[in-house]
Amino acid sequence: MMNGRNGFDRWLARHRESFVEDIAALVAVDTTTPNEPAAFSWLRDYFERLGGTVSHEPRHAALLDHPAANHNEYAQLPPEDRGTLRVDFPAPTAGGAHTLFSGHVDVVPPGPDFPLAFEPKEADGRLVGRGTADTKGNIVMLAAALRYLADAGIPLRRGVTLDLVPEEEIGGNGALSTVLHGRDADEVVVLEPTGLEVFHGHRGCAGFAVEIGGRSSHMGGSGLSAIDGAVEFLALLRELEAELLDEARTDPAFAGVDRPVQINVGTIAGGEWPGSIPERCTVGGHFGFHPRYSTAAVLGMLSDLVSRLRDPWLRTHSRVRLRGIHNGAYLGDPDERVARDLRAAVRATGAAVAQRRAWHVSCDARLYHEELGLPTVVFGAGRLADAHSSHEALDIDEWGRGVAALAGFLGTW
């Protein structure tokens, strides 16, 4: 048997390059939504070779009627094309917990500044490519932990189900479909790039668009600039963000996080003609909010800002709406068994464990917590600063510590 840390280290040293090749092979498949199924054949073969039972689950028939559903441009595709892969590894002994892992297959578009996004390369101990950190490396990390336990003859003390879901990056329809189908589990671990920190909650995120309505005229006329109105709105938005930041920083669940909530303005579009006073200007972005608030509260806060614009015309001719992503927030109990056991497993690897806290970004975890009522944590290798970037990469040594942590969590040393 290869039990014990020394045995694990020797095993990982022998198999390291093979697992790096596995991550690279998965990253090489472009799974930008709606292309997630392009990786399903590879994933099915991969987990079946590990002894898992793999099944395909189509999008739930009632998904689009659910208030948490994201009515994106792919909602009208056939349910079979928007499905999920489910992998089961039952525990050989009775009495252990049944852990549901969730890993999203989709990645964000790489953009023109990341030409090698789907041609992963290893350099200086890091594997560079889109999805290495967020979160294909973590899917292979779980597979590696299961492979080690099998090779070492260490029985699972937890049953394992893995959901491989689409559309996490654009709102969570894949995970929502799985919970609507139902899951017989005791706890949930959502795989994300947390730097091996175990988070027991996360903030929410709502997409928004604020259309400022001005009054057009020739530049020499008496119109009212919608762009100037948008500039005023942006100043009010920054004041609101500062207030929400001060409030969130008092919550111990977000201790040590410089920006536990954020309001990101991602697009501004306005004007009709360079020589005309602009009649329309639209500000679009994502509003990250503390778990004490809801997406309805976000809409109310944005509407209140519009009501505070100085000019009455701007106040009555502007419109606020939520669009796109509308992820709720949640806070779980840091003393639930899944959180305690996973933190202990990370400590056993020698990795530093930060204080018990929530994540300052959002993911699918809130769906398992809210819809299934299960203790849910977020965990994985990789750094948030690298995710979604044009330099996305995964530190292989950190990934190895993650494999060790999951092996300790699922089996024993």
Secondary structure per residue as TSV (DSSP state, phi and psi in degrees):
chain	resnum	aa	ss	phi	psi
A	1	M	-	360.0	154.9
A	2	M	-	-111.5	33.2
A	3	N	-	-68.0	158.5
A	4	G	S	93.0	157.9
A	5	R	H	-65.0	-38.6
A	6	N	H	-63.9	-41.0
A	7	G	H	-63.9	-39.4
A	8	F	H	-64.2	-44.9
A	9	D	H	-60.1	-41.4
A	10	R	H	-64.9	-42.4
A	11	W	H	-61.6	-46.1
A	12	L	H	-65.1	-38.4
A	13	A	H	-60.2	-37.6
A	14	R	H	-69.9	-33.2
A	15	H	H	-107.0	-0.2
A	16	R	H	-53.8	-53.2
A	17	E	H	-63.6	-35.2
A	18	S	H	-63.6	-41.8
A	19	F	H	-70.5	-35.8
A	20	V	H	-61.3	-40.1
A	21	E	H	-64.5	-36.0
A	22	D	H	-64.7	-45.6
A	23	I	H	-60.6	-44.9
A	24	A	H	-61.5	-39.7
A	25	A	H	-64.2	-38.9
A	26	L	H	-72.1	-40.2
A	27	V	H	-64.3	-31.7
A	28	A	T	-66.4	-15.4
A	29	V	S	-88.3	118.2
A	30	D	-	-71.5	108.4
A	31	T	-	-114.1	30.1
A	32	T	B	-60.0	132.6
A	33	T	T	-52.6	130.6
A	34	P	T	-101.7	30.7
A	35	N	-	-92.4	12.7
A	36	E	G	-54.3	-39.9
A	37	P	G	-60.1	-16.0
A	38	A	G	-61.3	-23.6
A	39	A	G	-98.3	-3.8
A	40	F	H	-66.6	-37.7
A	41	S	H	-63.7	-44.2
A	42	W	H	-60.7	-46.1
A	43	L	H	-65.6	-39.8
A	44	R	H	-61.0	-49.5
A	45	D	H	-61.4	-41.5
A	46	Y	H	-62.0	-48.3
A	47	F	H	-80.3	-25.8
A	48	E	H	-67.4	-36.2
A	49	R	H	-64.6	-25.5
A	50	L	T	-81.5	-5.6
A	51	G	T	99.1	7.3
A	52	G	-	-80.8	153.3
A	53	T	E	-97.3	117.7
A	54	V	E	-110.1	132.7
A	55	S	E	-135.8	152.7
A	56	H	E	-100.9	133.0
A	57	E	E	-121.2	115.1
A	58	P	-	-68.5	163.7
A	59	R	-	-55.2	134.2
A	60	H	-	-62.4	139.7
A	61	A	T	-62.1	-28.1
A	62	A	T	-97.2	6.9
A	63	L	G	-58.4	-47.4
A	64	L	G	-70.7	-10.1
A	65	D	G	-91.8	-5.5
A	66	H	S	-83.1	140.1
A	67	P	T	-62.5	-22.6
A	68	A	T	-86.6	-4.2
A	69	A	-	-67.3	148.7
A	70	N	-	-104.6	113.4
A	71	H	-	-86.5	70.1
A	72	N	-	-87.7	-176.6
A	73	E	T	-68.3	-11.4
A	74	Y	T	-99.8	2.9
A	75	A	T	-65.1	-24.8
A	76	Q	T	-90.9	0.3
A	77	L	S	-67.9	156.1
A	78	P	-	-57.2	143.7
A	79	P	G	-54.7	-34.0
A	80	E	G	-65.5	-30.5
A	81	D	G	-79.7	-14.3
A	82	R	G	-113.8	30.8
A	83	G	-	-88.3	-175.1
A	84	T	E	-128.4	147.3
A	85	L	E	-94.2	133.3
A	86	R	E	-115.4	131.6
A	87	V	E	-122.0	129.8
A	88	D	E	-119.0	133.2
A	89	F	E	-127.9	89.0
A	90	P	-	-67.2	145.1
A	91	A	-	-71.6	137.8
A	92	P	S	-73.2	-16.4
A	93	T	S	-118.2	145.8
A	94	A	T	-78.3	158.7
A	95	G	T	99.7	-16.7
A	96	G	S	-83.4	164.3
A	97	A	-	-70.9	155.7
A	98	H	E	-106.8	114.3
A	99	T	E	-102.5	126.2
A	100	L	E	-96.4	120.0
A	101	F	E	-98.8	144.8
A	102	S	E	-128.4	124.8
A	103	G	E	-131.4	128.7
A	104	H	E	-88.6	138.6
A	105	V	-	-87.3	-26.2
A	106	D	-	-73.4	155.7
A	107	V	B	-130.5	161.7
A	108	V	-	-80.7	153.9
A	109	P	-	-58.3	143.1
A	110	P	-	-77.5	-28.3
A	111	G	-	80.5	165.3
A	112	P	T	-69.7	-18.2
A	113	D	T	-89.8	10.3
A	114	F	-	-131.2	63.9
A	115	P	T	-63.7	-24.6
A	116	L	T	-101.0	24.9
A	117	A	T	-56.0	-40.2
A	118	F	T	-108.9	19.9
A	119	E	S	-126.6	70.3
A	120	P	-	-60.2	142.3
A	121	K	E	-131.9	142.8
A	122	E	E	-98.2	131.6
A	123	A	E	-151.5	130.3
A	124	D	T	54.9	40.2
A	125	G	T	77.7	10.7
A	126	R	E	-125.8	140.6
A	127	L	E	-100.0	119.9
A	128	V	E	-100.8	133.0
A	129	G	S	161.6	159.0
A	130	R	T	-70.6	123.3
A	131	G	T	96.3	-5.2
A	132	T	I	-58.7	-43.3
A	133	A	I	-93.2	-36.9
A	134	D	I	-126.9	84.5
A	135	T	I	-145.7	33.3
A	136	K	I	-66.6	-33.9
A	137	G	H	-60.1	-33.5
A	138	N	H	-75.1	-30.0
A	139	I	H	-63.7	-45.2
A	140	V	H	-69.7	-29.7
A	141	M	H	-60.3	-44.7
A	142	L	H	-64.0	-42.7
A	143	A	H	-59.2	-41.3
A	144	A	H	-64.9	-39.3
A	145	A	H	-63.5	-42.0
A	146	L	H	-66.0	-38.5
A	147	R	H	-64.8	-42.8
A	148	Y	H	-61.1	-46.8
A	149	L	H	-59.8	-40.6
A	150	A	H	-66.0	-45.6
A	151	D	H	-64.4	-34.6
A	152	A	H	-84.2	-5.3
A	153	G	T	71.4	26.5
A	154	I	-	-98.2	118.3
A	155	P	-	-70.7	149.2
A	156	L	-	-65.4	132.8
A	157	R	S	-99.6	-1.2
A	158	R	S	-130.8	138.5
A	159	G	E	-71.3	148.7
A	160	V	E	-127.2	127.4
A	161	T	E	-121.6	135.6
A	162	L	E	-119.1	122.5
A	163	D	E	-97.4	124.1
A	164	L	E	-105.9	101.9
A	165	V	E	-110.5	153.5
A	166	P	S	-94.6	170.6
A	167	E	-	63.6	22.8
A	168	E	T	-64.3	-41.5
A	169	E	T	-68.5	-19.7
A	170	I	T	-114.4	16.9
A	171	G	T	137.3	-13.8
A	172	G	-	96.8	18.2
A	173	N	H	-60.8	-32.9
A	174	G	H	-64.1	-49.1
A	175	A	H	-65.8	-38.9
A	176	L	H	-60.5	-40.0
A	177	S	H	-60.3	-42.1
A	178	T	H	-65.0	-40.9
A	179	V	H	-71.4	-29.9
A	180	L	H	-69.4	-33.2
A	181	H	H	-68.6	-25.1
A	182	G	-	97.7	141.0
A	183	R	-	-137.4	128.2
A	184	D	-	-92.3	86.0
A	185	A	-	-140.1	162.2
A	186	D	S	-103.2	-18.9
A	187	E	E	-163.5	162.5
A	188	V	E	-134.4	136.4
A	189	V	E	-120.4	115.6
A	190	V	E	-95.2	122.7
A	191	L	E	-82.3	119.6
A	192	E	-	-151.4	164.1
A	193	P	-	-78.8	87.6
A	194	T	-	-104.5	5.5
A	195	G	T	65.2	30.0
A	196	L	T	69.6	14.5
A	197	E	-	-85.1	147.0
A	198	V	-	-103.1	111.0
A	199	F	E	-100.5	138.2
A	200	H	E	-107.6	21.4
A	201	G	E	178.0	176.3
A	202	H	E	-157.4	159.6
A	203	R	-	-75.7	166.0
A	204	G	E	-94.9	174.9
A	205	C	E	-151.4	128.4
A	206	A	E	-128.9	128.2
A	207	G	E	-76.4	145.2
A	208	F	E	-143.6	160.0
A	209	A	E	-139.8	128.7
A	210	V	E	-117.9	114.0
A	211	E	E	-98.8	113.3
A	212	I	E	-88.7	126.6
A	213	G	E	-104.2	114.7
A	214	G	-	-99.5	-157.0
A	215	R	B	-134.5	111.9
A	216	S	-	-78.9	152.6
A	217	S	E	-169.9	174.6
A	218	H	E	-59.6	151.0
A	219	M	T	-59.7	-18.8
A	220	G	T	-93.8	3.1
A	221	G	S	-92.2	-158.2
A	222	S	-	-114.3	37.5
A	223	G	-	-74.1	-178.0
A	224	L	B	-130.4	118.9
A	225	S	-	-74.3	121.1
A	226	A	H	-67.8	-30.9
A	227	I	H	-67.7	-42.0
A	228	D	H	-61.9	-38.0
A	229	G	H	-63.2	-38.0
A	230	A	H	-66.3	-37.9
A	231	V	H	-62.0	-41.8
A	232	E	H	-64.1	-42.3
A	233	F	H	-61.4	-41.3
A	234	L	H	-63.1	-37.0
A	235	A	H	-63.9	-42.4
A	236	L	H	-64.8	-35.8
A	237	L	H	-63.9	-40.6
A	238	R	H	-68.1	-34.2
A	239	E	H	-63.9	-42.7
A	240	L	H	-63.0	-43.4
A	241	E	H	-60.1	-41.5
A	242	A	H	-62.3	-40.3
A	243	E	H	-64.8	-44.5
A	244	L	H	-67.5	-34.2
A	245	L	H	-65.1	-45.5
A	246	D	H	-59.5	-40.1
A	247	E	H	-67.0	-46.2
A	248	A	H	-66.7	-32.0
A	249	R	T	-68.1	-15.3
A	250	T	T	-83.0	-8.5
A	251	D	S	-86.3	121.2
A	252	P	G	-57.9	-24.6
A	253	A	G	-66.1	-17.4
A	254	F	G	-118.9	24.6
A	255	A	T	-61.2	140.3
A	256	G	T	80.4	0.6
A	257	V	-	-99.4	122.8
A	258	D	S	-65.4	-41.1
A	259	R	-	-129.2	79.1
A	260	P	S	-66.3	-25.0
A	261	V	S	-131.2	155.9
A	262	Q	-	-146.7	149.0
A	263	I	E	-118.9	108.6
A	264	N	E	-101.4	120.5
A	265	V	E	-91.7	113.0
A	266	G	E	-102.7	-23.8
A	267	T	E	-142.4	144.8
A	268	I	E	-138.2	126.7
A	269	A	E	-138.6	126.0
A	270	G	E	-161.9	164.3
A	271	G	-	90.8	155.8
A	272	E	S	-119.8	-31.6
A	273	W	-	-159.5	137.2
A	274	P	T	-56.8	-27.1
A	275	G	T	-97.2	9.3
A	276	S	E	-114.6	146.9
A	277	I	E	-71.3	125.1
A	278	P	-	-69.9	138.3
A	279	E	S	-93.7	-23.5
A	280	R	E	-136.6	141.2
A	281	C	E	-149.5	126.0
A	282	T	E	-113.7	128.1
A	283	V	E	-105.4	123.7
A	284	G	E	-121.6	147.5
A	285	G	E	-175.5	-169.3
A	286	H	E	-123.0	135.3
A	287	F	E	-112.1	106.5
A	288	G	E	-87.1	128.0
A	289	F	E	-132.3	153.4
A	290	H	-	-68.7	152.1
A	291	P	T	-59.0	-14.7
A	292	R	T	-73.8	-12.1
A	293	Y	-	-109.3	169.4
A	294	S	-	-125.6	172.4
A	295	T	H	-65.7	-32.3
A	296	A	H	-64.1	-37.9
A	297	A	H	-65.5	-36.6
A	298	V	H	-60.8	-45.9
A	299	L	H	-58.9	-40.8
A	300	G	H	-65.0	-39.8
A	301	M	H	-66.0	-41.5
A	302	L	H	-66.1	-40.8
A	303	S	H	-63.8	-37.0
A	304	D	H	-63.3	-38.0
A	305	L	H	-62.4	-42.2
A	306	V	H	-61.8	-38.3
A	307	S	H	-67.3	-14.0
A	308	R	T	-97.1	0.5
A	309	L	-	-62.0	142.1
A	310	R	S	-66.3	-40.5
A	311	D	S	-85.3	128.9
A	312	P	H	-58.8	-33.9
A	313	W	H	-62.5	-44.5
A	314	L	H	-62.7	-39.1
A	315	R	H	-63.9	-37.9
A	316	T	H	-92.8	-11.8
A	317	H	S	-114.6	19.4
A	318	S	-	-113.9	156.8
A	319	R	E	-138.2	138.8
A	320	V	E	-117.5	135.5
A	321	R	E	-148.3	152.9
A	322	L	E	-90.8	142.5
A	323	R	E	-149.3	150.7
A	324	G	E	74.5	-132.4
A	325	I	E	-64.9	137.8
A	326	H	E	-144.4	69.5
A	327	N	E	-82.0	126.8
A	328	G	-	-72.9	171.1
A	329	A	-	-112.1	161.9
A	330	Y	E	-153.7	156.0
A	331	L	E	-131.3	120.9
A	332	G	-	-97.5	-171.5
A	333	D	-	-93.7	119.1
A	334	P	T	-68.3	-10.1
A	335	D	T	-101.2	7.8
A	336	E	S	-62.3	152.7
A	337	R	H	-56.1	-42.7
A	338	V	H	-62.6	-39.1
A	339	A	H	-69.8	-44.3
A	340	R	H	-62.9	-47.9
A	341	D	H	-66.2	-38.6
A	342	L	H	-71.5	-38.8
A	343	R	H	-62.3	-41.3
A	344	A	H	-63.5	-38.5
A	345	A	H	-66.1	-36.9
A	346	V	H	-66.3	-43.4
A	347	R	H	-59.7	-37.4
A	348	A	H	-64.5	-19.8
A	349	T	T	-83.7	-8.4
A	350	G	T	90.4	-1.3
A	351	A	-	-76.4	147.0
A	352	A	-	-70.2	139.1
A	353	V	-	-114.2	117.8
A	354	A	-	-72.4	173.3
A	355	Q	-	-60.7	161.3
A	356	R	S	-72.4	119.0
A	357	R	E	-156.2	176.9
A	358	A	E	-101.2	164.8
A	359	W	E	-89.9	144.4
A	360	H	S	-93.8	20.1
A	361	V	S	-133.3	174.1
A	362	S	-	-113.2	160.5
A	363	C	-	-158.1	-164.2
A	364	D	T	-74.9	-9.3
A	365	A	H	-57.3	-35.0
A	366	R	H	-62.0	-28.3
A	367	L	H	-67.9	-41.6
A	368	Y	H	-68.0	-37.8
A	369	H	H	-68.6	-45.4
A	370	E	H	-79.7	-45.1
A	371	E	H	-83.7	-34.5
A	372	L	S	-102.5	-13.4
A	373	G	-	65.9	31.1
A	374	L	-	-101.9	146.0
A	375	P	-	-57.9	126.6
A	376	T	E	-135.6	131.5
A	377	V	E	-126.4	163.5
A	378	V	E	-118.7	132.1
A	379	F	E	-157.7	147.2
A	380	G	-	168.0	172.2
A	381	A	S	-87.6	162.5
A	382	G	S	102.7	156.7
A	383	R	-	-111.9	136.3
A	384	L	T	-58.7	-34.8
A	385	A	T	-62.9	-24.2
A	386	D	T	-88.6	-27.9
A	387	A	T	-63.9	144.8
A	388	H	T	66.9	3.8
A	389	S	S	-94.9	172.6
A	390	S	T	-85.6	8.2
A	391	H	T	-131.2	27.9
A	392	E	-	-54.1	130.9
A	393	A	E	-153.2	163.0
A	394	L	E	-127.2	126.1
A	395	D	E	-75.5	118.9
A	396	I	H	-69.8	-33.8
A	397	D	H	-65.1	-43.3
A	398	E	H	-62.5	-42.2
A	399	W	H	-57.0	-42.0
A	400	G	H	-62.3	-38.4
A	401	R	H	-65.9	-33.4
A	402	G	H	-65.3	-39.8
A	403	V	H	-59.3	-45.9
A	404	A	H	-60.9	-41.6
A	405	A	H	-63.6	-44.0
A	406	L	H	-68.4	-34.8
A	407	A	H	-62.7	-42.7
A	408	G	H	-67.2	-34.5
A	409	F	H	-68.5	-40.0
A	410	L	H	-90.8	-26.2
A	411	G	S	-124.4	-135.7
A	412	T	-	-145.0	156.6
A	413	W	-	-84.7	360.0
